[in-house]
Amino acid sequence: MPRVKAAPLPSSMRNAPPLIRICPAGLVALGDGTFGLCGYVSRTLVEVEVDDAAEASFTDRTLAPCAVAAAALADGRIVVADETSLSVIDAP
């Protein structure tokens, strides 16, 4: 079986924590070009910005504890989940 070589990390993502340490479990839209990435391993919801060229970069903001899911409510608040509970946080 052929081996698949990983693509190089875009320059805008070089300041990002390694995804292996995050293990994405959920993604939620926070606003225009801003997303929350929920990490199973990191157990956090971190902010990610996407620019007009579709390049993503992590900000320095940790928004909430999160391990298995995240969703946006109609009023703008965010629901985050771990293995045993749900929490609602205000929109960042």
Buried (B, 14 or more C-beta within 10 A) or exposed (E): EEEEEEEEEEEBBEEBEEBEEBEBBBBBEBEEEBBBBBBBEBBBBBBBBBEEEEEBBBBEEEBBBBBBBBBBEEEEEBBBBBEEEEEEBEEB
